[in-house]
Amino acid sequence: MKASEIREMSVDELNEKLASLKEELFALRFQHAVNQLENTARLKAVKKDIARVKTTLRAAELAQQ
């Protein structure tokens, strides 16, 4: 997911995306723990996407103030 795509989303969409990314990260961690995860790089990518979404949400929060 690109930062430009994230910036175009509304706050509600960002919150939904954040929740889905956290669920995906949980599932990936579980698969990794039981040695069923084939693409370990996906863990890092999901973490970065979560950080991008959180950063955009914080910027929107500061813009409102």
PyMOL Python script that loads the backbone (N, CA, C, O; Angstrom):
from pymol import cmd

cmd.read_pdbstr("""\
ATOM      1  N   MET A   1       0.836  -1.164   0.000  1.00  0.00           N
ATOM      2  CA  MET A   1       0.000   0.000   0.000  1.00  0.00           C
ATOM      3  C   MET A   1       0.890   1.240   0.000  1.00  0.00           C
ATOM      4  O   MET A   1       1.843   1.329   0.774  1.00  0.00           O
ATOM      5  N   LYS A   2       0.580   2.176  -0.856  1.00  0.00           N
ATOM      6  CA  LYS A   2       1.391   3.369  -0.983  1.00  0.00           C
ATOM      7  C   LYS A   2       0.865   4.482  -0.086  1.00  0.00           C
ATOM      8  O   LYS A   2      -0.317   4.515   0.254  1.00  0.00           O
ATOM      9  N   ALA A   3       1.755   5.389   0.292  1.00  0.00           N
ATOM     10  CA  ALA A   3       1.379   6.502   1.163  1.00  0.00           C
ATOM     11  C   ALA A   3       0.366   7.414   0.475  1.00  0.00           C
ATOM     12  O   ALA A   3      -0.512   7.970   1.134  1.00  0.00           O
ATOM     13  N   SER A   4       0.479   7.569  -0.824  1.00  0.00           N
ATOM     14  CA  SER A   4      -0.463   8.428  -1.548  1.00  0.00           C
ATOM     15  C   SER A   4      -1.880   7.855  -1.497  1.00  0.00           C
ATOM     16  O   SER A   4      -2.852   8.606  -1.419  1.00  0.00           O
ATOM     17  N   GLU A   5      -1.996   6.532  -1.540  1.00  0.00           N
ATOM     18  CA  GLU A   5      -3.311   5.891  -1.426  1.00  0.00           C
ATOM     19  C   GLU A   5      -3.899   6.120  -0.042  1.00  0.00           C
ATOM     20  O   GLU A   5      -5.102   6.340   0.105  1.00  0.00           O
ATOM     21  N   ILE A   6      -3.052   6.068   0.958  1.00  0.00           N
ATOM     22  CA  ILE A   6      -3.513   6.240   2.335  1.00  0.00           C
ATOM     23  C   ILE A   6      -3.980   7.671   2.568  1.00  0.00           C
ATOM     24  O   ILE A   6      -4.993   7.892   3.231  1.00  0.00           O
ATOM     25  N   ARG A   7      -3.252   8.641   2.031  1.00  0.00           N
ATOM     26  CA  ARG A   7      -3.615  10.048   2.225  1.00  0.00           C
ATOM     27  C   ARG A   7      -4.969  10.392   1.618  1.00  0.00           C
ATOM     28  O   ARG A   7      -5.631  11.326   2.070  1.00  0.00           O
ATOM     29  N   GLU A   8      -5.384   9.653   0.608  1.00  0.00           N
ATOM     30  CA  GLU A   8      -6.651   9.919  -0.064  1.00  0.00           C
ATOM     31  C   GLU A   8      -7.848   9.376   0.712  1.00  0.00           C
ATOM     32  O   GLU A   8      -8.985   9.740   0.410  1.00  0.00           O
ATOM     33  N   MET A   9      -7.620   8.519   1.697  1.00  0.00           N
ATOM     34  CA  MET A   9      -8.705   7.902   2.451  1.00  0.00           C
ATOM     35  C   MET A   9      -9.256   8.866   3.511  1.00  0.00           C
ATOM     36  O   MET A   9      -8.556   9.762   3.984  1.00  0.00           O
ATOM     37  N   SER A  10     -10.526   8.657   3.865  1.00  0.00           N
ATOM     38  CA  SER A  10     -11.122   9.440   4.944  1.00  0.00           C
ATOM     39  C   SER A  10     -10.703   8.837   6.284  1.00  0.00           C
ATOM     40  O   SER A  10     -10.118   7.755   6.329  1.00  0.00           O
ATOM     41  N   VAL A  11     -11.003   9.538   7.362  1.00  0.00           N
ATOM     42  CA  VAL A  11     -10.624   9.072   8.694  1.00  0.00           C
ATOM     43  C   VAL A  11     -11.313   7.752   9.026  1.00  0.00           C
ATOM     44  O   VAL A  11     -10.699   6.859   9.609  1.00  0.00           O
ATOM     45  N   ASP A  12     -12.587   7.628   8.656  1.00  0.00           N
ATOM     46  CA  ASP A  12     -13.314   6.383   8.919  1.00  0.00           C
ATOM     47  C   ASP A  12     -12.690   5.218   8.159  1.00  0.00           C
ATOM     48  O   ASP A  12     -12.528   4.125   8.701  1.00  0.00           O
ATOM     49  N   GLU A  13     -12.343   5.464   6.902  1.00  0.00           N
ATOM     50  CA  GLU A  13     -11.708   4.418   6.101  1.00  0.00           C
ATOM     51  C   GLU A  13     -10.351   4.031   6.693  1.00  0.00           C
ATOM     52  O   GLU A  13      -9.976   2.858   6.693  1.00  0.00           O
ATOM     53  N   LEU A  14      -9.622   5.026   7.195  1.00  0.00           N
ATOM     54  CA  LEU A  14      -8.317   4.751   7.799  1.00  0.00           C
ATOM     55  C   LEU A  14      -8.463   3.901   9.052  1.00  0.00           C
ATOM     56  O   LEU A  14      -7.668   2.990   9.284  1.00  0.00           O
ATOM     57  N   ASN A  15      -9.473   4.194   9.856  1.00  0.00           N
ATOM     58  CA  ASN A  15      -9.698   3.397  11.069  1.00  0.00           C
ATOM     59  C   ASN A  15     -10.060   1.955  10.724  1.00  0.00           C
ATOM     60  O   ASN A  15      -9.610   1.022  11.390  1.00  0.00           O
ATOM     61  N   GLU A  16     -10.871   1.776   9.688  1.00  0.00           N
ATOM     62  CA  GLU A  16     -11.228   0.428   9.244  1.00  0.00           C
ATOM     63  C   GLU A  16      -9.992  -0.310   8.720  1.00  0.00           C
ATOM     64  O   GLU A  16      -9.784  -1.487   9.016  1.00  0.00           O
ATOM     65  N   LYS A  17      -9.185   0.401   7.942  1.00  0.00           N
ATOM     66  CA  LYS A  17      -7.972  -0.198   7.379  1.00  0.00           C
ATOM     67  C   LYS A  17      -7.002  -0.588   8.496  1.00  0.00           C
ATOM     68  O   LYS A  17      -6.372  -1.644   8.441  1.00  0.00           O
ATOM     69  N   LEU A  18      -6.889   0.268   9.502  1.00  0.00           N
ATOM     70  CA  LEU A  18      -6.007  -0.023  10.627  1.00  0.00           C
ATOM     71  C   LEU A  18      -6.456  -1.286  11.353  1.00  0.00           C
ATOM     72  O   LEU A  18      -5.630  -2.128  11.706  1.00  0.00           O
ATOM     73  N   ALA A  19      -7.751  -1.418  11.574  1.00  0.00           N
ATOM     74  CA  ALA A  19      -8.271  -2.611  12.244  1.00  0.00           C
ATOM     75  C   ALA A  19      -7.986  -3.868  11.420  1.00  0.00           C
ATOM     76  O   ALA A  19      -7.583  -4.892  11.971  1.00  0.00           O
ATOM     77  N   SER A  20      -8.192  -3.793  10.110  1.00  0.00           N
ATOM     78  CA  SER A  20      -7.957  -4.972   9.276  1.00  0.00           C
ATOM     79  C   SER A  20      -6.469  -5.325   9.217  1.00  0.00           C
ATOM     80  O   SER A  20      -6.111  -6.502   9.191  1.00  0.00           O
ATOM     81  N   LEU A  21      -5.604  -4.308   9.197  1.00  0.00           N
ATOM     82  CA  LEU A  21      -4.165  -4.577   9.189  1.00  0.00           C
ATOM     83  C   LEU A  21      -3.710  -5.210  10.497  1.00  0.00           C
ATOM     84  O   LEU A  21      -2.849  -6.090  10.498  1.00  0.00           O
ATOM     85  N   LYS A  22      -4.284  -4.763  11.610  1.00  0.00           N
ATOM     86  CA  LYS A  22      -3.928  -5.365  12.897  1.00  0.00           C
ATOM     87  C   LYS A  22      -4.370  -6.823  12.965  1.00  0.00           C
ATOM     88  O   LYS A  22      -3.657  -7.666  13.509  1.00  0.00           O
ATOM     89  N   GLU A  23      -5.546  -7.118  12.414  1.00  0.00           N
ATOM     90  CA  GLU A  23      -6.012  -8.504  12.373  1.00  0.00           C
ATOM     91  C   GLU A  23      -5.081  -9.354  11.509  1.00  0.00           C
ATOM     92  O   GLU A  23      -4.741 -10.482  11.865  1.00  0.00           O
ATOM     93  N   GLU A  24      -4.677  -8.793  10.370  1.00  0.00           N
ATOM     94  CA  GLU A  24      -3.779  -9.526   9.482  1.00  0.00           C
ATOM     95  C   GLU A  24      -2.434  -9.783  10.162  1.00  0.00           C
ATOM     96  O   GLU A  24      -1.874 -10.873  10.044  1.00  0.00           O
ATOM     97  N   LEU A  25      -1.918  -8.778  10.871  1.00  0.00           N
ATOM     98  CA  LEU A  25      -0.653  -8.938  11.569  1.00  0.00           C
ATOM     99  C   LEU A  25      -0.759 -10.032  12.631  1.00  0.00           C
ATOM    100  O   LEU A  25       0.161 -10.833  12.798  1.00  0.00           O
ATOM    101  N   PHE A  26      -1.881 -10.060  13.346  1.00  0.00           N
ATOM    102  CA  PHE A  26      -2.091 -11.108  14.349  1.00  0.00           C
ATOM    103  C   PHE A  26      -2.059 -12.492  13.696  1.00  0.00           C
ATOM    104  O   PHE A  26      -1.408 -13.410  14.196  1.00  0.00           O
ATOM    105  N   ALA A  27      -2.769 -12.628  12.574  1.00  0.00           N
ATOM    106  CA  ALA A  27      -2.810 -13.913  11.870  1.00  0.00           C
ATOM    107  C   ALA A  27      -1.420 -14.311  11.364  1.00  0.00           C
ATOM    108  O   ALA A  27      -1.037 -15.479  11.436  1.00  0.00           O
ATOM    109  N   LEU A  28      -0.675 -13.339  10.855  1.00  0.00           N
ATOM    110  CA  LEU A  28       0.667 -13.626  10.355  1.00  0.00           C
ATOM    111  C   LEU A  28       1.594 -14.057  11.492  1.00  0.00           C
ATOM    112  O   LEU A  28       2.395 -14.976  11.326  1.00  0.00           O
ATOM    113  N   ARG A  29       1.486 -13.397  12.639  1.00  0.00           N
ATOM    114  CA  ARG A  29       2.313 -13.775  13.787  1.00  0.00           C
ATOM    115  C   ARG A  29       1.974 -15.190  14.258  1.00  0.00           C
ATOM    116  O   ARG A  29       2.859 -15.966  14.620  1.00  0.00           O
ATOM    117  N   PHE A  30       0.697 -15.507  14.247  1.00  0.00           N
ATOM    118  CA  PHE A  30       0.281 -16.843  14.647  1.00  0.00           C
ATOM    119  C   PHE A  30       0.835 -17.885  13.674  1.00  0.00           C
ATOM    120  O   PHE A  30       1.351 -18.918  14.102  1.00  0.00           O
ATOM    121  N   GLN A  31       0.730 -17.623  12.378  1.00  0.00           N
ATOM    122  CA  GLN A  31       1.259 -18.560  11.373  1.00  0.00           C
ATOM    123  C   GLN A  31       2.768 -18.711  11.541  1.00  0.00           C
ATOM    124  O   GLN A  31       3.306 -19.809  11.401  1.00  0.00           O
ATOM    125  N   HIS A  32       3.448 -17.604  11.841  1.00  0.00           N
ATOM    126  CA  HIS A  32       4.895 -17.650  12.017  1.00  0.00           C
ATOM    127  C   HIS A  32       5.274 -18.502  13.237  1.00  0.00           C
ATOM    128  O   HIS A  32       6.272 -19.222  13.218  1.00  0.00           O
ATOM    129  N   ALA A  33       4.469 -18.406  14.284  1.00  0.00           N
ATOM    130  CA  ALA A  33       4.753 -19.153  15.510  1.00  0.00           C
ATOM    131  C   ALA A  33       4.625 -20.657  15.309  1.00  0.00           C
ATOM    132  O   ALA A  33       5.347 -21.434  15.934  1.00  0.00           O
ATOM    133  N   VAL A  34       3.713 -21.064  14.442  1.00  0.00           N
ATOM    134  CA  VAL A  34       3.526 -22.499  14.210  1.00  0.00           C
ATOM    135  C   VAL A  34       4.199 -22.965  12.910  1.00  0.00           C
ATOM    136  O   VAL A  34       3.880 -24.026  12.374  1.00  0.00           O
ATOM    137  N   ASN A  35       5.117 -22.160  12.431  1.00  0.00           N
ATOM    138  CA  ASN A  35       5.934 -22.478  11.249  1.00  0.00           C
ATOM    139  C   ASN A  35       5.113 -22.760   9.994  1.00  0.00           C
ATOM    140  O   ASN A  35       5.449 -23.662   9.226  1.00  0.00           O
ATOM    141  N   GLN A  36       4.047 -22.003   9.779  1.00  0.00           N
ATOM    142  CA  GLN A  36       3.261 -22.153   8.566  1.00  0.00           C
ATOM    143  C   GLN A  36       3.352 -20.936   7.654  1.00  0.00           C
ATOM    144  O   GLN A  36       2.736 -20.908   6.589  1.00  0.00           O
ATOM    145  N   LEU A  37       4.112 -19.942   8.066  1.00  0.00           N
ATOM    146  CA  LEU A  37       4.227 -18.720   7.278  1.00  0.00           C
ATOM    147  C   LEU A  37       5.290 -18.895   6.205  1.00  0.00           C
ATOM    148  O   LEU A  37       6.453 -19.169   6.499  1.00  0.00           O
ATOM    149  N   GLU A  38       4.867 -18.731   4.949  1.00  0.00           N
ATOM    150  CA  GLU A  38       5.812 -18.910   3.842  1.00  0.00           C
ATOM    151  C   GLU A  38       6.511 -17.606   3.486  1.00  0.00           C
ATOM    152  O   GLU A  38       7.705 -17.609   3.186  1.00  0.00           O
ATOM    153  N   ASN A  39       5.783 -16.487   3.515  1.00  0.00           N
ATOM    154  CA  ASN A  39       6.356 -15.206   3.130  1.00  0.00           C
ATOM    155  C   ASN A  39       6.573 -14.355   4.376  1.00  0.00           C
ATOM    156  O   ASN A  39       5.691 -13.595   4.776  1.00  0.00           O
ATOM    157  N   THR A  40       7.742 -14.486   4.985  1.00  0.00           N
ATOM    158  CA  THR A  40       8.016 -13.753   6.222  1.00  0.00           C
ATOM    159  C   THR A  40       8.170 -12.250   5.987  1.00  0.00           C
ATOM    160  O   THR A  40       8.032 -11.468   6.927  1.00  0.00           O
ATOM    161  N   ALA A  41       8.446 -11.842   4.779  1.00  0.00           N
ATOM    162  CA  ALA A  41       8.574 -10.419   4.474  1.00  0.00           C
ATOM    163  C   ALA A  41       7.237  -9.692   4.615  1.00  0.00           C
ATOM    164  O   ALA A  41       7.200  -8.472   4.779  1.00  0.00           O
ATOM    165  N   ARG A  42       6.155 -10.440   4.549  1.00  0.00           N
ATOM    166  CA  ARG A  42       4.816  -9.847   4.690  1.00  0.00           C
ATOM    167  C   ARG A  42       4.634  -9.233   6.081  1.00  0.00           C
ATOM    168  O   ARG A  42       3.929  -8.236   6.231  1.00  0.00           O
ATOM    169  N   LEU A  43       5.267  -9.826   7.095  1.00  0.00           N
ATOM    170  CA  LEU A  43       5.204  -9.271   8.450  1.00  0.00           C
ATOM    171  C   LEU A  43       5.713  -7.831   8.463  1.00  0.00           C
ATOM    172  O   LEU A  43       5.062  -6.937   9.004  1.00  0.00           O
ATOM    173  N   LYS A  44       6.865  -7.622   7.872  1.00  0.00           N
ATOM    174  CA  LYS A  44       7.468  -6.291   7.838  1.00  0.00           C
ATOM    175  C   LYS A  44       6.610  -5.316   7.040  1.00  0.00           C
ATOM    176  O   LYS A  44       6.458  -4.157   7.426  1.00  0.00           O
ATOM    177  N   ALA A  45       6.056  -5.780   5.939  1.00  0.00           N
ATOM    178  CA  ALA A  45       5.226  -4.916   5.093  1.00  0.00           C
ATOM    179  C   ALA A  45       3.957  -4.475   5.819  1.00  0.00           C
ATOM    180  O   ALA A  45       3.548  -3.318   5.715  1.00  0.00           O
ATOM    181  N   VAL A  46       3.343  -5.389   6.545  1.00  0.00           N
ATOM    182  CA  VAL A  46       2.117  -5.059   7.277  1.00  0.00           C
ATOM    183  C   VAL A  46       2.423  -4.080   8.404  1.00  0.00           C
ATOM    184  O   VAL A  46       1.647  -3.156   8.649  1.00  0.00           O
ATOM    185  N   LYS A  47       3.539  -4.272   9.088  1.00  0.00           N
ATOM    186  CA  LYS A  47       3.928  -3.350  10.152  1.00  0.00           C
ATOM    187  C   LYS A  47       4.141  -1.933   9.597  1.00  0.00           C
ATOM    188  O   LYS A  47       3.739  -0.948  10.217  1.00  0.00           O
ATOM    189  N   LYS A  48       4.769  -1.847   8.436  1.00  0.00           N
ATOM    190  CA  LYS A  48       4.996  -0.540   7.820  1.00  0.00           C
ATOM    191  C   LYS A  48       3.684   0.105   7.390  1.00  0.00           C
ATOM    192  O   LYS A  48       3.516   1.318   7.520  1.00  0.00           O
ATOM    193  N   ASP A  49       2.748  -0.703   6.876  1.00  0.00           N
ATOM    194  CA  ASP A  49       1.436  -0.171   6.499  1.00  0.00           C
ATOM    195  C   ASP A  49       0.700   0.360   7.718  1.00  0.00           C
ATOM    196  O   ASP A  49       0.054   1.405   7.649  1.00  0.00           O
ATOM    197  N   ILE A  50       0.793  -0.353   8.832  1.00  0.00           N
ATOM    198  CA  ILE A  50       0.158   0.111  10.071  1.00  0.00           C
ATOM    199  C   ILE A  50       0.762   1.453  10.484  1.00  0.00           C
ATOM    200  O   ILE A  50       0.038   2.367  10.880  1.00  0.00           O
ATOM    201  N   ALA A  51       2.065   1.568  10.391  1.00  0.00           N
ATOM    202  CA  ALA A  51       2.734   2.819  10.759  1.00  0.00           C
ATOM    203  C   ALA A  51       2.297   3.962   9.845  1.00  0.00           C
ATOM    204  O   ALA A  51       2.088   5.082  10.310  1.00  0.00           O
ATOM    205  N   ARG A  52       2.160   3.684   8.548  1.00  0.00           N
ATOM    206  CA  ARG A  52       1.722   4.717   7.608  1.00  0.00           C
ATOM    207  C   ARG A  52       0.313   5.206   7.942  1.00  0.00           C
ATOM    208  O   ARG A  52       0.041   6.406   7.918  1.00  0.00           O
ATOM    209  N   VAL A  53      -0.575   4.266   8.252  1.00  0.00           N
ATOM    210  CA  VAL A  53      -1.957   4.620   8.578  1.00  0.00           C
ATOM    211  C   VAL A  53      -1.995   5.432   9.863  1.00  0.00           C
ATOM    212  O   VAL A  53      -2.698   6.440   9.938  1.00  0.00           O
ATOM    213  N   LYS A  54      -1.249   5.005  10.871  1.00  0.00           N
ATOM    214  CA  LYS A  54      -1.232   5.732  12.137  1.00  0.00           C
ATOM    215  C   LYS A  54      -0.667   7.141  11.967  1.00  0.00           C
ATOM    216  O   LYS A  54      -1.161   8.087  12.580  1.00  0.00           O
ATOM    217  N   THR A  55       0.350   7.279  11.148  1.00  0.00           N
ATOM    218  CA  THR A  55       0.943   8.589  10.894  1.00  0.00           C
ATOM    219  C   THR A  55      -0.062   9.511  10.216  1.00  0.00           C
ATOM    220  O   THR A  55      -0.175  10.681  10.579  1.00  0.00           O
ATOM    221  N   THR A  56      -0.786   8.995   9.242  1.00  0.00           N
ATOM    222  CA  THR A  56      -1.789   9.788   8.534  1.00  0.00           C
ATOM    223  C   THR A  56      -2.934  10.169   9.466  1.00  0.00           C
ATOM    224  O   THR A  56      -3.436  11.291   9.400  1.00  0.00           O
ATOM    225  N   LEU A  57      -3.352   9.247  10.334  1.00  0.00           N
ATOM    226  CA  LEU A  57      -4.404   9.556  11.303  1.00  0.00           C
ATOM    227  C   LEU A  57      -3.950  10.655  12.263  1.00  0.00           C
ATOM    228  O   LEU A  57      -4.728  11.550  12.593  1.00  0.00           O
ATOM    229  N   ARG A  58      -2.724  10.593  12.703  1.00  0.00           N
ATOM    230  CA  ARG A  58      -2.192  11.611  13.615  1.00  0.00           C
ATOM    231  C   ARG A  58      -2.108  12.954  12.917  1.00  0.00           C
ATOM    232  O   ARG A  58      -2.425  13.975  13.527  1.00  0.00           O
ATOM    233  N   ALA A  59      -1.693  12.988  11.667  1.00  0.00           N
ATOM    234  CA  ALA A  59      -1.623  14.239  10.911  1.00  0.00           C
ATOM    235  C   ALA A  59      -3.003  14.855  10.749  1.00  0.00           C
ATOM    236  O   ALA A  59      -3.159  16.073  10.836  1.00  0.00           O
ATOM    237  N   ALA A  60      -4.003  14.017  10.514  1.00  0.00           N
ATOM    238  CA  ALA A  60      -5.377  14.517  10.385  1.00  0.00           C
ATOM    239  C   ALA A  60      -5.876  15.065  11.710  1.00  0.00           C
ATOM    240  O   ALA A  60      -6.585  16.070  11.748  1.00  0.00           O
ATOM    241  N   GLU A  61      -5.503  14.400  12.800  1.00  0.00           N
ATOM    242  CA  GLU A  61      -5.897  14.856  14.138  1.00  0.00           C
ATOM    243  C   GLU A  61      -5.293  16.222  14.447  1.00  0.00           C
ATOM    244  O   GLU A  61      -5.963  17.102  14.987  1.00  0.00           O
ATOM    245  N   LEU A  62      -4.027  16.385  14.101  1.00  0.00           N
ATOM    246  CA  LEU A  62      -3.355  17.662  14.347  1.00  0.00           C
ATOM    247  C   LEU A  62      -3.904  18.767  13.451  1.00  0.00           C
ATOM    248  O   LEU A  62      -3.941  19.931  13.849  1.00  0.00           O
ATOM    249  N   ALA A  63      -4.322  18.410  12.266  1.00  0.00           N
ATOM    250  CA  ALA A  63      -4.886  19.402  11.332  1.00  0.00           C
ATOM    251  C   ALA A  63      -6.221  19.928  11.831  1.00  0.00           C
ATOM    252  O   ALA A  63      -6.576  21.076  11.562  1.00  0.00           O
ATOM    253  N   GLN A  64      -6.966  19.098  12.558  1.00  0.00           N
ATOM    254  CA  GLN A  64      -8.255  19.532  13.083  1.00  0.00           C
ATOM    255  C   GLN A  64      -8.084  20.541  14.210  1.00  0.00           C
ATOM    256  O   GLN A  64      -8.931  21.414  14.399  1.00  0.00           O
ATOM    257  N   GLN A  65      -7.005  20.424  14.949  1.00  0.00           N
ATOM    258  CA  GLN A  65      -6.801  21.300  16.099  1.00  0.00           C
ATOM    259  C   GLN A  65      -6.345  22.646  15.714  1.00  0.00           C
ATOM    260  O   GLN A  65      -6.131  23.496  16.578  1.00  0.00           O
TER     261      GLN A  65
END
""", "prot")
cmd.dss("prot")
cmd.show_as("cartoon", "prot")
cmd.util.cbc("prot")
cmd.orient("prot")
